[in-house]
Amino acid sequence: MDLKDKVAIITGGNGGIGRAMAHEFLNEGAKGVVISDLDPDQVQHVSNELGCLGFAADVTKESEVTALVDYAVSHFGQVDLYCSNAGTLSKGGLLLDASDELWQSQWEVHVMAHIYAARACLPSMIARGNGYFLITASAAGLLAAMGTGPYTVSKAAAVKLAEFMAITHGDDGIKVSVLCPQGVNTAMAPRSLGDGQTDGVIEPEQLAKTVVDTLSEERFHVLPHPEVEEYVRRKGNDIDRWLAGMRRLRQRSLNKN
């Protein structure tokens, strides 16, 4: 996708990855960018700074996602690219350190929000024979992250949903990419990424440039940390060896704490 003259929606747009993508898309000549986030005042402030439009919405509510898409269409006529980027970080595992409510909330923001976006955008995109979805997942969704069960499981589901969308609607002219970074210097990033869990913490602006390059080539995986591709290959080649290695990595991390 060439972003020049295109219309994009970016959720989670108040800061970090979402804001950096909005800035980069505008630099690439996008006709219209609509950022969305929870805080209406901050959405207005950031959109004014960037020179784009803003619309406050809770992406875990389908009616608000529909209203967001309707808002973009009312101003620009259509949506070419929907960046389903909103997300939250969590900790905990399978026992009492992660409640049912936490698991459900992670599912809603990391999976259902993408489904709501697809329902809102797909009919008109299919009618035109053209449209693009960028789903922000995580390297944790392709591999695993220790100590963050609800996060890594829901991000893995986001990757699978992106695959399903690409398979189901690719012949309708719909393109899908899934963004899977490791550490990014945002407010959501853990303060202690290490022990093999990341190959460096990058800036959101660097990530946004990788997004633009990958969209231009219409590749499925958007990997700001290119090492992730090799890790995925190793996992696929010998899953038992990979699991054993991850257990060793987890144990080293526990021994340090």
C-alpha positions as CSV (number, residue, x, y, z in Angstrom):
1,M,0.0,0.0,0.0
2,D,1.2,3.5,-0.9
3,L,-0.1,5.7,1.8
4,K,-0.3,8.8,-0.4
5,D,-3.9,10.0,-0.5
6,K,-5.1,7.2,1.7
7,V,-7.4,7.4,4.7
8,A,-6.3,5.7,7.9
9,I,-7.8,5.1,11.3
10,I,-5.4,4.4,14.2
11,T,-6.6,3.3,17.6
12,G,-4.5,3.7,20.6
13,G,-3.4,7.0,19.0
14,N,-2.7,9.2,21.9
15,G,0.9,8.2,22.3
16,G,3.6,5.7,21.7
17,I,3.2,3.5,18.6
18,G,-0.2,4.9,17.5
19,R,1.0,8.5,17.6
20,A,4.2,7.7,15.8
21,M,2.3,5.9,13.1
22,A,0.0,8.8,12.6
23,H,2.9,11.2,12.3
24,E,4.6,9.0,9.8
25,F,1.5,8.4,7.7
26,L,0.9,12.1,7.4
27,N,4.5,12.5,6.3
28,E,3.9,9.9,3.6
29,G,1.0,12.0,2.2
30,A,-2.0,10.4,3.7
31,K,-5.2,12.3,2.8
32,G,-6.7,11.7,6.2
33,V,-5.7,10.2,9.5
34,V,-8.1,9.7,12.4
35,I,-6.6,8.8,15.7
36,S,-8.7,7.3,18.5
37,D,-8.2,6.7,22.2
38,L,-10.1,6.7,25.5
39,D,-9.4,10.2,26.8
40,P,-11.4,12.7,24.7
41,D,-9.3,15.7,25.9
42,Q,-6.1,14.0,25.1
43,V,-7.3,12.8,21.7
44,Q,-8.2,16.4,20.8
45,H,-4.8,17.7,22.1
46,V,-2.8,15.1,20.2
47,S,-4.8,15.4,16.9
48,N,-4.4,19.1,17.0
49,E,-0.6,18.7,17.4
50,L,-0.4,16.2,14.6
51,G,-2.8,18.0,12.3
52,C,-5.2,15.2,11.9
53,L,-8.7,14.3,13.3
54,G,-9.4,12.7,16.6
55,F,-12.4,10.7,17.9
56,A,-12.6,9.2,21.4
57,A,-13.8,5.6,21.5
58,D,-13.6,2.5,23.7
59,V,-12.6,-0.2,21.2
60,T,-14.0,-2.9,23.5
61,K,-17.5,-1.6,22.6
62,E,-18.6,-2.5,19.1
63,S,-21.0,0.5,18.9
64,E,-18.1,2.9,19.5
65,V,-15.9,1.2,16.9
66,T,-18.7,1.5,14.4
67,A,-19.1,5.2,15.4
68,L,-15.4,5.7,14.8
69,V,-15.5,4.2,11.4
70,D,-18.7,6.2,10.5
71,Y,-16.9,9.4,11.7
72,A,-13.9,8.8,9.3
73,V,-16.2,7.9,6.4
74,S,-18.3,11.1,7.0
75,H,-15.1,13.2,6.6
76,F,-13.2,11.4,4.0
77,G,-15.7,9.1,2.1
78,Q,-14.0,5.8,3.0
79,V,-11.4,4.0,5.1
80,D,-8.4,2.5,3.3
81,L,-6.4,1.4,6.3
82,Y,-7.6,0.5,9.8
83,C,-4.7,0.2,12.3
84,S,-6.2,-1.8,15.3
85,N,-3.5,-0.7,17.7
86,A,-5.0,-0.2,21.1
87,G,-3.7,-2.5,23.8
88,T,-2.9,-2.9,27.5
89,L,-0.2,-4.8,29.3
90,S,-0.9,-7.3,32.1
91,K,0.9,-9.7,34.4
92,G,-0.1,-13.0,35.9
93,G,-0.5,-16.6,34.9
94,L,-3.0,-19.4,35.3
95,L,-3.4,-19.4,39.1
96,L,-4.8,-16.7,41.4
97,D,-2.4,-14.0,40.2
98,A,-4.6,-13.3,37.2
99,S,-8.3,-13.0,37.7
100,D,-11.1,-14.0,35.3
101,E,-11.8,-10.3,34.9
102,L,-8.2,-9.6,33.8
103,W,-8.2,-12.5,31.3
104,Q,-11.5,-11.2,29.9
105,S,-10.4,-7.6,29.6
106,Q,-7.2,-8.7,27.7
107,W,-9.4,-10.8,25.4
108,E,-11.7,-7.9,24.7
109,V,-9.0,-5.3,23.9
110,H,-6.6,-7.6,22.0
111,V,-9.1,-9.8,20.1
112,M,-12.7,-8.5,20.1
113,A,-11.6,-5.0,19.2
114,H,-10.1,-6.3,16.0
115,I,-13.2,-8.3,15.2
116,Y,-15.4,-5.1,15.7
117,A,-13.1,-3.2,13.4
118,A,-13.4,-5.9,10.7
119,R,-17.2,-6.0,11.0
120,A,-17.3,-2.2,10.6
121,C,-14.9,-1.9,7.7
122,L,-15.1,-5.1,5.7
123,P,-18.4,-4.7,3.9
124,S,-17.4,-1.4,2.2
125,M,-13.8,-2.6,1.6
126,I,-15.0,-5.8,-0.1
127,A,-17.5,-3.8,-2.2
128,R,-14.6,-1.7,-3.5
129,G,-12.3,-4.7,-3.8
130,N,-9.6,-3.0,-1.7
131,G,-8.8,-2.4,1.9
132,Y,-6.1,-3.0,4.5
133,F,-5.9,-4.0,8.2
134,L,-2.9,-3.6,10.4
135,I,-3.3,-5.5,13.7
136,T,-0.9,-4.7,16.4
137,A,0.0,-7.9,18.2
138,S,3.5,-8.5,19.7
139,A,6.5,-10.7,19.4
140,A,4.9,-12.3,22.5
141,G,2.0,-13.4,20.2
142,L,4.4,-15.2,17.9
143,L,6.7,-16.6,20.6
144,A,5.9,-16.1,24.3
145,A,6.4,-13.7,27.1
146,M,7.1,-14.8,30.7
147,G,4.9,-13.7,33.5
148,T,2.2,-12.2,31.3
149,G,-0.2,-15.0,30.6
150,P,-3.3,-13.0,29.6
151,Y,-1.2,-10.7,27.5
152,T,0.7,-13.3,25.5
153,V,-2.3,-15.6,25.0
154,S,-4.5,-12.8,23.8
155,K,-1.8,-11.5,21.5
156,A,-1.3,-14.9,20.0
157,A,-5.0,-15.0,19.3
158,A,-4.7,-11.6,17.6
159,V,-2.0,-13.1,15.3
160,K,-4.3,-16.1,14.5
161,L,-7.2,-13.7,13.8
162,A,-5.0,-11.7,11.4
163,E,-4.1,-15.0,9.6
164,F,-7.7,-15.9,9.4
165,M,-8.7,-12.6,7.9
166,A,-5.9,-12.8,5.3
167,I,-7.0,-16.3,4.3
168,T,-10.7,-15.6,4.3
169,H,-10.7,-12.2,2.5
170,G,-7.4,-12.1,0.6
171,D,-9.3,-12.9,-2.6
172,D,-11.7,-10.1,-1.9
173,G,-8.8,-7.6,-2.2
174,I,-8.3,-7.3,1.5
175,K,-4.7,-7.0,2.7
176,V,-3.7,-7.8,6.3
177,S,-0.5,-7.2,8.2
178,V,0.3,-8.0,11.9
179,L,2.7,-5.9,13.8
180,C,4.9,-7.9,16.2
181,P,7.5,-5.8,18.0
182,Q,9.6,-6.7,21.0
183,G,10.4,-3.8,23.3
184,V,9.3,-0.3,22.3
185,N,10.0,2.8,24.3
186,T,6.4,3.6,25.3
187,A,4.5,4.2,28.5
188,M,3.2,0.6,28.3
189,A,6.7,-1.0,28.0
190,P,7.9,-3.0,31.0
191,R,10.8,-1.2,32.7
192,S,12.9,-4.4,32.9
193,L,13.0,-6.1,29.6
194,G,15.9,-8.4,29.5
195,D,17.0,-12.0,30.1
196,G,16.6,-12.7,26.4
197,Q,13.1,-11.4,26.2
198,T,14.0,-8.5,23.8
199,D,16.7,-7.6,21.3
200,G,16.7,-4.0,22.3
201,V,14.1,-1.4,23.1
202,I,13.5,0.7,20.0
203,E,11.8,4.1,19.6
204,P,8.2,4.4,18.3
205,E,9.4,6.5,15.4
206,Q,11.7,3.7,14.2
207,L,8.9,1.2,14.4
208,A,6.6,3.5,12.4
209,K,9.1,3.6,9.6
210,T,9.2,-0.2,9.6
211,V,5.4,-0.2,9.4
212,V,5.4,2.1,6.3
213,D,8.1,0.0,4.6
214,T,6.2,-3.3,5.3
215,L,2.9,-1.9,4.2
216,S,4.4,-0.7,0.9
217,E,5.5,-4.3,0.3
218,E,2.2,-5.7,1.6
219,R,4.0,-8.3,3.8
220,F,2.1,-10.1,6.5
221,H,4.6,-9.9,9.4
222,V,5.7,-6.4,10.5
223,L,8.9,-7.1,12.5
224,P,10.6,-4.0,13.8
225,H,13.0,-6.4,15.6
226,P,14.1,-8.6,12.6
227,E,15.6,-11.3,14.9
228,V,12.0,-12.4,15.6
229,E,11.8,-14.0,12.2
230,E,14.6,-16.4,13.0
231,Y,13.1,-17.2,16.5
232,V,9.8,-18.1,14.8
233,R,11.7,-20.3,12.4
234,R,13.5,-22.1,15.2
235,K,10.2,-22.6,17.1
236,G,8.6,-24.1,14.0
237,N,11.6,-26.4,13.3
238,D,11.6,-28.0,16.8
239,I,8.9,-26.9,19.2
240,D,10.1,-29.2,22.0
241,R,13.6,-27.8,21.9
242,W,12.1,-24.3,21.8
243,L,9.9,-25.0,24.9
244,A,12.8,-26.4,26.8
245,G,14.8,-23.3,26.0
246,M,12.0,-21.0,27.2
247,R,11.8,-22.9,30.4
248,R,15.5,-22.4,31.0
249,L,15.1,-18.7,30.2
250,R,12.2,-18.4,32.7
251,Q,14.2,-20.2,35.4
252,R,17.2,-17.8,34.9
253,S,14.8,-14.9,35.3
254,L,13.3,-16.3,38.5
255,N,16.7,-16.9,40.0
256,K,17.6,-13.3,39.5
257,N,14.5,-12.1,41.5
